[in-house]
Amino acid sequence: MKKNTLIEVEWDDIVYDSTWLSEHKAANYPTAKCKTMGYFLNQTKKVLRLSATIQFDKDNERDITVIPLGVIKKIRRLK
């Protein structure tokens, strides 16, 4: 994928709940379904990196989100 392509990533995040739950409810507790949109930076064998904001007048400085590939469900290019 080309650098700075606008993408949407669907991924599962960790959930923690410190309340008392029945064993049945705890055994069926779901992960958090997340969507992140941003500009593709790069991808390795382990992670995908994207940015929500790029500051072009400062040597392309950017924020960064790093998502492990193992939790990614879908990557979609946006227009």
Residue pairs with C-beta under 8 A, 6 or more apart in sequence:
1 7
1 40
1 43
1 77
2 40
3 39
3 40
3 41
3 42
4 39
4 40
4 41
4 54
5 39
5 40
5 77
6 37
6 38
6 39
6 40
6 77
6 78
6 79
7 37
7 38
7 39
7 40
7 50
7 75
7 76
7 77
7 78
8 35
8 36
8 37
8 75
8 76
8 78
9 35
9 36
9 37
9 38
9 48
9 50
9 67
9 72
9 74
9 75
9 76
10 33
10 34
10 35
10 72
10 73
10 74
10 75
10 76
11 34
11 35
11 36
11 67
11 71
11 72
11 73
12 31
12 32
12 33
12 34
12 71
12 73
13 31
13 32
13 33
13 34
13 71
14 31
14 32
15 29
15 30
15 31
15 32
17 29
21 29
36 50
36 65
36 67
37 52
37 78
38 50
38 51
38 52
38 65
39 50
39 51
39 52
39 54
39 62
40 48
40 49
40 50
41 49
41 50
41 51
41 62
41 64
42 49
43 49
43 69
45 69
46 68
46 69
47 66
47 67
47 68
47 69
48 66
48 67
48 69
48 72
48 75
49 64
49 65
49 66
49 67
50 64
50 65
50 67
51 62
51 63
51 64
51 65
52 63
52 65
53 62
53 63
54 60
54 61
54 62
55 61
55 62
